[in-house]
Amino acid sequence: MLVGSLISGFYSKQERAAKLAFNIVWTYPERYSKVFVHLGSFHTMSAYMGALGTMMSGSGFEDIVVQSGICASGSIMQVMNGKHYNRAMRVHQQMMDAIDRLLEVFLEQSTTDVNHLPEVALLAEENNRSNYLEAQNSASFKQFKTEFQNFTDDIRRGGLEKTAQFWIQYRDCVADLLTFMQAVKENDFHLYIQSIHQLCSLLFSADRQNYARYLPLYYVQLTSLPSAAEAMMHNNGFSVSRSKVPCCRIPVQGWSI
């Protein structure tokens, strides 16, 4: 029997609840050997955005966001600490988009002529699954994608100096956050596990003590679930939806089986 329990969240009440639950389980391991403490995805994302705020504090990030009009000066602190979920998510998505646009400098040194990528042009005109798969399987696009990955890897190694290296690290962190959100919205259990693993390092480096301690444990527990419990997780175990519209699911905050 698998028993879902208390949530861990950004706010102190949820963090204390998860700490108490883990302490009880560890104090009486035989009695609660079948208890599984579930960390709520919503609060995990809020805590991760707080860690992103810690990472970007003092970098000029706040000035860029306020002066560009993405966020008002009175709300920037709520964005930096992750307490305003919707606003913080929108800010990080738009900042990631801005960095991606700066990476278009890659086109100046690419050996692939973007005007000779008809599959990509077709995808831009009509965005659907068949055109996407056609573009993905195109030999010219694969070459272009490989060149771009090599270019970004060079930036990560400091090929365009420290400033570019810092901002692309931020971009990678936001990409990890969006991947985690995608896993929840699609109820993709394997992607959910992989993305949790990616979140751990920033939470640790930003000194988010509770998540740095419990999220790696949560990851290990998810990777070692019994087959029956894993099947339950696949079947609406960590996200729910009232409709059949794909990719619009929301995370569950606590459950029991």
Backbone as CSV, one residue per row, in Angstrom:
resi,resn,N_x,N_y,N_z,CA_x,CA_y,CA_z,C_x,C_y,C_z
1,MET,0.852,-1.202,0.000,0.000,0.000,0.000,0.876,1.236,0.000
2,LEU,0.560,2.119,-0.930,1.316,3.371,-1.039,0.464,4.496,-0.494
3,VAL,0.978,5.251,0.445,0.212,6.332,1.062,0.870,7.654,0.752
4,GLY,0.193,8.505,-0.002,0.687,9.854,-0.238,0.495,10.678,1.017
5,SER,1.445,11.570,1.270,1.349,12.306,2.528,1.485,13.788,2.301
6,LEU,2.171,14.451,3.191,2.171,15.899,3.250,3.021,16.524,2.164
7,ILE,2.752,17.782,1.902,3.405,18.508,0.822,4.587,19.289,1.366
8,SER,5.598,19.440,0.536,6.630,20.411,0.858,6.447,21.587,-0.069
9,GLY,6.553,22.811,0.434,6.319,23.956,-0.412,7.252,25.092,-0.099
10,PHE,7.060,26.173,-0.854,7.910,27.334,-0.657,7.617,27.993,0.682
11,TYR,6.363,28.047,1.032,6.004,28.718,2.262,6.338,27.842,3.461
12,SER,6.641,28.492,4.575,7.203,27.809,5.732,6.300,26.717,6.270
13,LYS,4.977,26.893,6.208,4.077,25.877,6.746,4.238,24.553,6.010
14,GLN,4.301,24.620,4.682,4.443,23.394,3.907,5.808,22.748,4.140
15,GLU,6.854,23.572,4.256,8.184,23.020,4.490,8.243,22.326,5.845
16,ARG,7.643,22.951,6.851,7.637,22.332,8.174,6.843,21.034,8.165
17,ALA,5.733,21.002,7.406,4.917,19.791,7.338,5.703,18.634,6.744
18,ALA,6.439,18.907,5.645,7.232,17.847,5.017,8.357,17.391,5.945
19,LYS,8.988,18.345,6.625,10.057,17.983,7.567,9.525,17.070,8.666
20,LEU,8.341,17.395,9.198,7.745,16.566,10.228,7.425,15.169,9.695
21,ALA,6.897,15.129,8.458,6.549,13.840,7.878,7.788,12.974,7.672
22,PHE,8.841,13.562,7.142,10.071,12.798,6.929,10.669,12.341,8.260
23,ASN,10.640,13.211,9.248,11.197,12.832,10.550,10.445,11.660,11.169
24,ILE,9.114,11.650,11.023,8.321,10.537,11.555,8.660,9.244,10.836
25,VAL,8.768,9.333,9.504,9.091,8.139,8.717,10.463,7.604,9.081
26,TRP,11.426,8.490,9.270,12.797,8.042,9.587,12.919,7.559,11.037
27,THR,12.086,8.098,11.909,12.141,7.658,13.306,11.535,6.263,13.475
28,TYR,10.491,5.974,12.702,9.828,4.667,12.784,9.838,4.000,11.404
29,PRO,11.015,3.594,10.924,11.134,3.095,9.546,10.322,1.825,9.290
30,GLU,10.217,0.946,10.262,9.470,-0.288,10.051,7.965,-0.012,9.992
31,ARG,7.500,0.819,10.877,6.068,1.122,10.933,5.603,1.860,9.686
32,TYR,6.438,2.767,9.185,6.047,3.584,8.037,6.872,3.254,6.796
33,SER,7.214,2.000,6.653,8.041,1.584,5.518,7.323,1.763,4.180
34,LYS,5.995,1.806,4.221,5.227,1.943,2.977,4.641,3.350,2.811
35,VAL,5.143,4.279,3.584,4.674,5.669,3.470,5.566,6.423,2.490
36,PHE,4.945,7.158,1.596,5.664,7.934,0.593,5.291,9.403,0.753
37,VAL,6.251,10.245,1.057,6.007,11.676,1.232,6.114,12.353,-0.129
38,HIS,5.000,12.894,-0.574,4.942,13.506,-1.903,5.203,14.999,-1.818
39,LEU,6.178,15.498,-2.566,6.489,16.928,-2.602,5.685,17.584,-3.723
40,GLY,4.852,18.550,-3.356,3.987,19.188,-4.343,4.768,19.922,-5.423
41,SER,4.387,19.706,-6.673,5.102,20.294,-7.809,4.987,21.809,-7.843
42,PHE,3.808,22.323,-7.490,3.611,23.772,-7.528,4.594,24.483,-6.601
43,HIS,4.706,24.010,-5.380,5.594,24.654,-4.415,7.059,24.397,-4.758
44,THR,7.335,23.265,-5.386,8.703,22.997,-5.837,9.117,24.022,-6.892
45,MET,8.209,24.322,-7.823,8.507,25.318,-8.853,8.655,26.714,-8.236
46,SER,7.835,27.020,-7.240,7.949,28.320,-6.567,9.304,28.452,-5.867
47,ALA,9.709,27.372,-5.194,11.006,27.389,-4.520,12.146,27.505,-5.527
48,TYR,12.001,26.842,-6.666,13.054,26.903,-7.691,13.154,28.316,-8.261
49,MET,12.026,28.984,-8.449,12.078,30.365,-8.937,12.692,31.290,-7.888
50,GLY,12.482,30.960,-6.605,13.174,31.708,-5.567,14.680,31.505,-5.646
51,ALA,15.096,30.275,-5.963,16.526,29.998,-6.140,17.071,30.734,-7.366
52,LEU,16.266,30.825,-8.421,16.666,31.599,-9.601,16.864,33.074,-9.230
53,GLY,15.959,33.596,-8.389,16.094,34.976,-7.938,17.377,35.191,-7.162
54,THR,17.740,34.219,-6.325,18.999,34.311,-5.589,20.189,34.313,-6.542
55,MET,20.115,33.472,-7.563,21.195,33.377,-8.553,21.370,34.694,-9.309
56,MET,20.248,35.361,-9.641,20.305,36.546,-10.488,20.400,37.845,-9.697
57,SER,20.290,37.781,-8.391,20.337,38.989,-7.570,21.673,39.715,-7.729
58,GLY,21.595,41.017,-7.997,22.798,41.830,-8.151,23.433,41.766,-9.523
59,SER,22.803,41.043,-10.461,23.378,40.897,-11.805,22.865,41.954,-12.783
60,GLY,21.923,42.764,-12.331,21.257,43.693,-13.233,19.949,43.151,-13.754
61,PHE,19.618,41.933,-13.354,18.384,41.283,-13.800,17.163,42.120,-13.439
62,GLU,17.094,42.584,-12.188,15.945,43.357,-11.732,15.769,44.629,-12.541
63,ASP,16.890,45.311,-12.829,16.812,46.557,-13.605,16.297,46.296,-15.020
64,ILE,16.756,45.216,-15.632,16.311,44.885,-16.989,14.818,44.623,-17.010
65,VAL,14.349,43.841,-16.042,12.938,43.463,-15.991,12.052,44.688,-15.767
66,VAL,12.446,45.566,-14.846,11.623,46.736,-14.535,11.660,47.751,-15.666
67,GLN,12.853,48.060,-16.183,12.979,49.082,-17.212,12.372,48.648,-18.546
68,SER,12.301,47.355,-18.784,11.680,46.869,-20.019,10.164,46.832,-19.920
69,GLY,9.629,47.013,-18.704,8.186,47.011,-18.525,7.576,45.635,-18.352
70,ILE,8.413,44.602,-18.214,7.885,43.248,-18.014,7.209,43.129,-16.657
71,CYS,7.760,43.830,-15.681,7.253,43.751,-14.309,7.403,45.119,-13.644
72,ALA,6.434,45.468,-12.820,6.492,46.751,-12.115,7.498,46.676,-10.971
73,SER,8.029,47.829,-10.603,9.036,47.876,-9.540,8.486,47.395,-8.202
74,GLY,7.187,47.580,-7.984,6.595,47.147,-6.735,6.412,45.646,-6.628
75,SER,6.544,44.936,-7.742,6.331,43.485,-7.748,7.615,42.692,-7.948
76,ILE,8.725,43.389,-8.194,9.942,42.671,-8.571,10.439,41.759,-7.452
77,MET,10.266,42.157,-6.192,10.734,41.311,-5.107,9.937,40.021,-5.017
78,GLN,8.636,40.100,-5.328,7.812,38.898,-5.337,8.228,37.956,-6.457
79,VAL,8.718,38.530,-7.550,9.235,37.709,-8.655,10.553,37.060,-8.259
80,MET,11.423,37.827,-7.618,12.749,37.316,-7.273,12.694,36.212,-6.226
81,ASN,11.744,36.294,-5.302,11.676,35.240,-4.286,10.701,34.131,-4.642
82,GLY,10.038,34.227,-5.797,9.180,33.154,-6.278,7.823,33.087,-5.626
83,LYS,7.459,34.097,-4.854,6.175,34.035,-4.150,4.996,34.323,-5.075
84,HIS,5.213,35.119,-6.112,4.148,35.379,-7.076,4.379,34.464,-8.283
85,TYR,3.744,33.315,-8.260,4.045,32.250,-9.228,3.811,32.701,-10.671
86,ASN,2.620,33.179,-10.991,2.289,33.503,-12.382,3.196,34.593,-12.937
87,ARG,3.405,35.638,-12.146,4.223,36.758,-12.612,5.687,36.335,-12.778
88,ALA,6.191,35.549,-11.823,7.582,35.096,-11.911,7.779,34.184,-13.115
89,MET,6.809,33.294,-13.354,6.915,32.395,-14.502,6.931,33.184,-15.805
90,ARG,6.078,34.205,-15.892,6.032,35.009,-17.115,7.337,35.772,-17.328
91,VAL,7.891,36.318,-16.263,9.152,37.061,-16.367,10.270,36.157,-16.850
92,HIS,10.399,34.982,-16.263,11.492,34.077,-16.641,11.321,33.560,-18.077
93,GLN,10.094,33.326,-18.486,9.866,32.889,-19.864,10.259,33.980,-20.853
94,GLN,9.905,35.221,-20.555,10.224,36.313,-21.471,11.718,36.617,-21.481
95,MET,12.362,36.492,-20.341,13.812,36.694,-20.299,14.535,35.601,-21.071
96,MET,14.027,34.372,-20.970,14.624,33.278,-21.743,14.470,33.533,-23.240
97,ASP,13.298,34.028,-23.637,13.065,34.355,-25.045,14.019,35.448,-25.510
98,ALA,14.283,36.433,-24.654,15.209,37.513,-25.013,16.620,36.979,-25.219
99,ILE,17.046,36.052,-24.353,18.384,35.467,-24.498,18.468,34.644,-25.777
100,ASP,17.400,33.915,-26.084,17.384,33.137,-27.327,17.525,34.049,-28.539
101,ARG,16.923,35.221,-28.474,17.051,36.167,-29.586,18.481,36.686,-29.706
102,LEU,19.142,36.877,-28.579,20.547,37.293,-28.625,21.427,36.213,-29.233
103,LEU,21.035,34.960,-29.045,21.814,33.853,-29.600,21.709,33.767,-31.121
104,GLU,20.856,34.615,-31.710,20.755,34.637,-33.171,22.046,35.132,-33.823
105,VAL,22.975,35.641,-33.005,24.287,36.007,-33.535,24.969,34.786,-34.143
106,PHE,24.532,33.613,-33.749,25.045,32.364,-34.312,24.877,32.309,-35.832
107,LEU,23.827,32.939,-36.342,23.552,32.883,-37.777,24.674,33.517,-38.593
108,GLU,25.407,34.434,-37.970,26.490,35.113,-38.687,27.670,34.192,-38.966
109,GLN,27.844,33.138,-38.166,28.981,32.241,-38.358,28.573,30.841,-38.786
110,SER,27.274,30.607,-38.951,26.815,29.278,-39.345,27.143,28.999,-40.806
111,THR,27.521,27.774,-41.087,27.804,27.364,-42.476,26.534,26.964,-43.213
112,THR,25.422,26.858,-42.487,24.141,26.484,-43.097,23.369,27.739,-43.460
113,ASP,22.912,27.811,-44.693,22.111,28.939,-45.142,20.672,28.728,-44.689
114,VAL,20.202,29.588,-43.799,18.851,29.411,-43.258,17.781,29.565,-44.336
115,ASN,18.149,30.187,-45.456,17.186,30.319,-46.548,16.974,29.008,-47.290
116,HIS,17.825,28.015,-46.992,17.689,26.699,-47.623,17.230,25.662,-46.602
117,LEU,16.310,26.074,-45.749,15.670,25.162,-44.804,14.160,25.241,-45.019
118,PRO,13.676,24.688,-46.149,12.242,24.837,-46.472,11.328,24.185,-45.441
119,GLU,11.805,23.115,-44.789,10.964,22.449,-43.790,10.693,23.376,-42.612
120,VAL,11.708,24.141,-42.224,11.546,25.068,-41.111,10.618,26.221,-41.502
121,ALA,10.752,26.700,-42.738,9.871,27.769,-43.224,8.423,27.301,-43.253
122,LEU,8.216,26.049,-43.660,6.867,25.493,-43.684,6.311,25.360,-42.268
123,LEU,7.157,24.961,-41.348,6.727,24.831,-39.953,6.343,26.186,-39.378
124,ALA,7.086,27.236,-39.752,6.774,28.583,-39.263,5.423,29.057,-39.793
125,GLU,5.094,28.684,-41.027,3.827,29.096,-41.627,2.659,28.291,-41.082
126,GLU,2.885,26.993,-40.868,1.813,26.106,-40.402,2.374,25.176,-39.328
127,ASN,2.168,25.545,-38.106,2.741,24.816,-36.979,1.851,23.632,-36.603
128,ASN,2.248,22.442,-37.025,1.522,21.234,-36.646,2.510,20.087,-36.492
129,ARG,2.031,18.950,-36.032,2.905,17.830,-35.707,3.620,17.281,-36.935
130,SER,2.915,17.132,-38.043,3.525,16.541,-39.240,4.659,17.414,-39.766
131,ASN,4.455,18.733,-39.800,5.512,19.635,-40.252,6.681,19.654,-39.272
132,TYR,6.364,19.527,-37.986,7.424,19.488,-36.972,8.305,18.255,-37.158
133,LEU,7.674,17.092,-37.358,8.442,15.865,-37.541,9.248,15.910,-38.835
134,GLU,8.675,16.520,-39.866,9.400,16.644,-41.134,10.639,17.513,-40.972
135,ALA,10.507,18.591,-40.218,11.655,19.463,-39.974,12.702,18.754,-39.125
136,GLN,12.261,18.023,-38.112,13.182,17.320,-37.223,13.988,16.257,-37.968
137,ASN,13.382,15.633,-38.954,14.047,14.552,-39.691,14.833,15.044,-40.901
138,SER,14.805,16.330,-41.149,15.535,16.891,-42.280,17.039,16.876,-42.007
139,ALA,17.819,16.405,-42.978,19.272,16.330,-42.810,19.886,17.716,-42.639
140,SER,19.401,18.697,-43.410,19.951,20.052,-43.314,19.636,20.674,-41.953
141,PHE,18.440,20.401,-41.436,18.096,20.944,-40.127,18.909,20.270,-39.018
142,LYS,19.159,18.968,-39.145,19.981,18.268,-38.154,21.388,18.856,-38.110
143,GLN,21.935,19.182,-39.285,23.254,19.805,-39.323,23.222,21.173,-38.664
144,PHE,22.190,21.951,-38.964,22.027,23.279,-38.374,21.887,23.183,-36.847
145,LYS,21.107,22.199,-36.390,20.894,22.015,-34.954,22.192,21.628,-34.245
146,THR,22.979,20.760,-34.893,24.254,20.346,-34.312,25.211,21.527,-34.192
147,GLU,25.261,22.363,-35.219,26.115,23.547,-35.185,25.693,24.491,-34.059
148,PHE,24.381,24.655,-33.884,23.888,25.550,-32.841,24.206,24.991,-31.446
149,GLN,24.078,23.697,-31.269,24.419,23.086,-29.983,25.900,23.251,-29.674
150,ASN,26.730,23.097,-30.674,28.174,23.310,-30.472,28.471,24.762,-30.106
151,PHE,27.733,25.671,-30.727,27.898,27.103,-30.438,27.525,27.412,-28.991
152,THR,26.381,26.911,-28.531,25.950,27.165,-27.149,26.859,26.456,-26.147
153,ASP,27.359,25.281,-26.499,28.296,24.585,-25.609,29.581,25.392,-25.446
154,ASP,30.017,26.036,-26.524,31.214,26.880,-26.450,30.976,28.076,-25.522
155,ILE,29.764,28.638,-25.565,29.430,29.740,-24.655,29.457,29.255,-23.210
156,ARG,28.921,28.057,-22.965,28.918,27.496,-21.603,30.338,27.302,-21.075
157,ARG,31.272,27.063,-21.973,32.672,26.889,-21.566,33.398,28.219,-21.447
158,GLY,32.722,29.331,-21.761,33.336,30.650,-21.634,33.909,31.179,-22.926
159,GLY,33.474,30.623,-24.062,34.024,31.055,-25.347,33.700,32.490,-25.710
160,LEU,32.612,33.038,-25.169,32.248,34.438,-25.412,32.334,35.255,-24.126
161,GLU,33.277,34.912,-23.278,33.558,35.608,-22.027,32.532,35.265,-20.939
162,LYS,32.781,35.783,-19.753,32.048,35.386,-18.559,30.596,35.858,-18.546
163,THR,30.332,37.025,-19.102,28.962,37.545,-19.068,28.016,36.644,-19.850
164,ALA,28.417,36.288,-21.061,27.594,35.388,-21.865,27.464,34.020,-21.202
165,GLN,28.526,33.565,-20.581,28.499,32.282,-19.879,27.475,32.307,-18.740
166,PHE,27.445,33.412,-17.997,26.512,33.540,-16.882,25.070,33.532,-17.363
167,TRP,24.778,34.291,-18.427,23.396,34.395,-18.886,22.902,33.119,-19.544
168,ILE,23.785,32.379,-20.175,23.309,31.123,-20.764,23.094,30.071,-19.677
169,GLN,23.815,30.193,-18.567,23.529,29.315,-17.426,22.144,29.620,-16.865
170,TYR,21.793,30.892,-16.801,20.443,31.269,-16.379,19.407,30.693,-17.342
171,ARG,19.679,30.816,-18.639,18.755,30.265,-19.639,18.557,28.768,-19.449
172,ASP,19.637,28.047,-19.168,19.538,26.602,-18.960,18.692,26.282,-17.727
173,CYS,18.815,27.096,-16.688,18.026,26.875,-15.474,16.539,27.093,-15.741
174,VAL,16.216,28.128,-16.518,14.817,28.369,-16.865,14.291,27.227,-17.736
175,ALA,15.129,26.715,-18.639,14.723,25.582,-19.468,14.411,24.361,-18.610
176,ASP,15.192,24.131,-17.555,14.912,23.019,-16.640,13.567,23.217,-15.939
177,LEU,13.272,24.453,-15.550,11.997,24.756,-14.908,10.834,24.493,-15.859
178,LEU,10.964,24.924,-17.105,9.891,24.734,-18.081,9.720,23.263,-18.436
179,THR,10.810,22.510,-18.428,10.710,21.070,-18.670,9.935,20.389,-17.551
180,PHE,10.198,20.803,-16.324,9.466,20.266,-15.180,7.974,20.591,-15.290
181,MET,7.671,21.825,-15.670,6.277,22.225,-15.838,5.622,21.434,-16.971
182,GLN,6.361,21.189,-18.060,5.841,20.388,-19.163,5.508,18.973,-18.696
183,ALA,6.379,18.389,-17.882,6.141,17.032,-17.381,4.851,16.966,-16.573
184,VAL,4.598,18.009,-15.770,3.371,18.041,-14.973,2.151,18.204,-15.876
185,LYS,2.213,19.127,-16.822,1.066,19.399,-17.677,0.728,18.220,-18.581
186,GLU,1.731,17.429,-18.953,1.502,16.269,-19.816,1.376,14.969,-19.030
187,ASN,1.571,15.033,-17.716,1.580,13.836,-16.862,2.593,12.810,-17.371
188,ASP,3.759,13.302,-17.756,4.838,12.458,-18.264,5.743,12.078,-17.088
189,PHE,5.562,10.875,-16.572,6.233,10.478,-15.337,7.748,10.396,-15.504
190,HIS,8.212,9.829,-16.616,9.657,9.702,-16.827,10.318,11.082,-16.968
191,LEU,9.687,11.984,-17.702,10.215,13.339,-17.828,10.157,14.053,-16.479
192,TYR,9.155,13.758,-15.693,9.016,14.330,-14.351,10.214,13.948,-13.481
193,ILE,10.596,12.681,-13.526,11.741,12.221,-12.735,13.026,12.879,-13.216
194,GLN,13.232,12.910,-14.540,14.449,13.500,-15.090,14.563,14.987,-14.732
195,SER,13.455,15.705,-14.820,13.497,17.144,-14.560,13.719,17.438,-13.076
196,ILE,13.204,16.582,-12.190,13.476,16.766,-10.757,14.978,16.680,-10.504
197,HIS,15.627,15.738,-11.163,17.079,15.599,-11.016,17.795,16.875,-11.439
198,GLN,17.301,17.531,-12.488,17.924,18.755,-12.986,17.716,19.937,-12.042
199,LEU,16.647,19.917,-11.259,16.360,21.039,-10.369,17.245,21.047,-9.122
200,CYS,17.764,19.903,-8.744,18.421,19.765,-7.437,19.646,20.661,-7.278
201,SER,20.461,20.777,-8.316,21.744,21.477,-8.164,21.564,22.954,-7.825
202,LEU,20.626,23.639,-8.497,20.429,25.065,-8.219,19.833,25.273,-6.830
203,LEU,18.909,24.424,-6.421,18.331,24.534,-5.086,19.410,24.363,-4.018
204,PHE,20.362,23.477,-4.284,21.467,23.278,-3.344,22.383,24.498,-3.322
205,SER,22.771,24.996,-4.499,23.715,26.116,-4.558,23.101,27.413,-4.053
206,ALA,21.767,27.549,-4.140,21.090,28.752,-3.645,20.747,28.639,-2.167
207,ASP,21.193,27.562,-1.530,21.011,27.365,-0.091,19.538,27.250,0.295
208,ARG,18.751,26.603,-0.584,17.373,26.270,-0.224,17.435,24.965,0.561
209,GLN,17.696,25.089,1.836,18.117,23.961,2.657,17.140,22.783,2.623
210,ASN,15.864,23.064,2.785,14.892,21.974,2.854,14.801,21.214,1.538
211,TYR,14.725,21.955,0.430,14.621,21.280,-0.870,15.933,20.616,-1.265
212,ALA,17.051,21.225,-0.895,18.345,20.594,-1.168,18.468,19.257,-0.437
213,ARG,17.792,19.153,0.679,17.864,17.924,1.469,16.840,16.887,1.000
214,TYR,15.598,17.330,0.775,14.517,16.372,0.551,14.246,16.064,-0.917
215,LEU,14.533,16.998,-1.832,14.232,16.728,-3.242,15.097,15.607,-3.813
216,PRO,16.407,15.540,-3.507,17.179,14.379,-3.977,16.635,13.062,-3.429
217,LEU,16.192,13.068,-2.172,15.586,11.863,-1.601,14.305,11.504,-2.343
218,TYR,13.490,12.509,-2.637,12.249,12.307,-3.384,12.557,11.704,-4.756
219,TYR,13.608,12.206,-5.396,14.021,11.672,-6.704,14.411,10.199,-6.598
220,VAL,15.207,9.866,-5.602,15.638,8.470,-5.420,14.438,7.574,-5.163
221,GLN,13.489,8.043,-4.360,12.298,7.245,-4.083,11.469,7.022,-5.341
222,LEU,11.358,8.049,-6.175,10.592,7.908,-7.412,11.235,6.903,-8.362
223,THR,12.568,6.884,-8.398,13.257,5.964,-9.308,13.242,4.525,-8.814
224,SER,12.847,4.312,-7.562,12.847,2.950,-7.016,11.460,2.502,-6.574
225,LEU,10.424,3.104,-7.149,9.059,2.711,-6.796,8.767,1.286,-7.273
226,PRO,7.970,0.530,-6.531,7.507,-0.775,-7.029,6.686,-0.586,-8.299
227,SER,6.609,-1.616,-9.104,5.932,-1.500,-10.398,4.480,-1.070,-10.252
228,ALA,3.781,-1.584,-9.231,2.376,-1.213,-9.036,2.242,0.267,-8.691
229,ALA,3.132,0.762,-7.828,3.090,2.172,-7.451,3.463,3.065,-8.631
230,GLU,4.422,2.621,-9.428,4.814,3.404,-10.609,3.659,3.507,-11.589
231,ALA,2.913,2.410,-11.735,1.744,2.440,-12.620,0.708,3.440,-12.118
232,MET,0.545,3.533,-10.808,-0.385,4.501,-10.233,0.074,5.931,-10.501
233,MET,1.385,6.171,-10.433,1.909,7.498,-10.730,1.686,7.857,-12.192
234,HIS,1.852,6.880,-13.064,1.586,7.114,-14.486,0.129,7.494,-14.700
235,ASN,-0.746,6.883,-13.927,-2.184,7.082,-14.095,-2.660,8.208,-13.183
236,ASN,-2.367,9.426,-13.573,-2.823,10.618,-12.859,-2.289,10.682,-11.433
237,GLY,-1.060,10.239,-11.240,-0.518,10.208,-9.892,-0.001,11.539,-9.387
238,PHE,0.389,12.448,-10.272,0.953,13.716,-9.798,0.357,14.935,-10.499
239,SER,-0.598,14.710,-11.421,-1.299,15.833,-12.031,-2.717,15.400,-12.399
240,VAL,-3.614,16.369,-12.422,-5.022,16.078,-12.694,-5.566,17.108,-13.674
241,SER,-6.709,16.785,-14.267,-7.359,17.706,-15.191,-8.854,17.426,-15.211
242,ARG,-9.638,18.476,-15.308,-11.089,18.326,-15.394,-11.555,18.046,-16.814
243,SER,-10.714,18.361,-17.785,-11.091,18.185,-19.187,-10.139,17.221,-19.871
244,LYS,-10.451,16.902,-21.111,-9.612,16.021,-21.910,-8.679,16.803,-22.831
245,VAL,-8.633,18.109,-22.663,-7.725,18.932,-23.464,-6.289,18.593,-23.070
246,PRO,-5.427,18.247,-24.019,-4.060,17.842,-23.672,-3.228,19.016,-23.147
247,CYS,-2.266,18.679,-22.322,-1.262,19.631,-21.837,-1.852,20.783,-21.032
248,CYS,-2.933,20.535,-20.301,-3.506,21.591,-19.461,-3.716,21.080,-18.038
249,ARG,-2.935,20.115,-17.638,-3.087,19.516,-16.326,-2.439,20.391,-15.248
250,ILE,-2.854,20.187,-14.008,-2.285,20.924,-12.878,-1.772,19.932,-11.870
251,PRO,-0.760,20.313,-11.074,-0.178,19.358,-10.115,-1.121,19.081,-8.953
252,VAL,-1.094,17.849,-8.475,-1.857,17.523,-7.265,-1.055,18.005,-6.063
253,GLN,-1.751,18.331,-5.004,-1.096,18.856,-3.817,-1.012,17.833,-2.687
254,GLY,-1.597,16.690,-2.863,-1.546,15.647,-1.848,-2.527,14.554,-2.233
255,TRP,-2.175,13.312,-2.061,-3.055,12.230,-2.500,-2.774,10.988,-1.654
256,SER,-3.701,10.039,-1.698,-3.506,8.779,-0.979,-4.031,7.634,-1.812
257,ILE,-3.372,6.524,-1.752,-3.752,5.337,-2.518,-3.923,4.185,-1.540
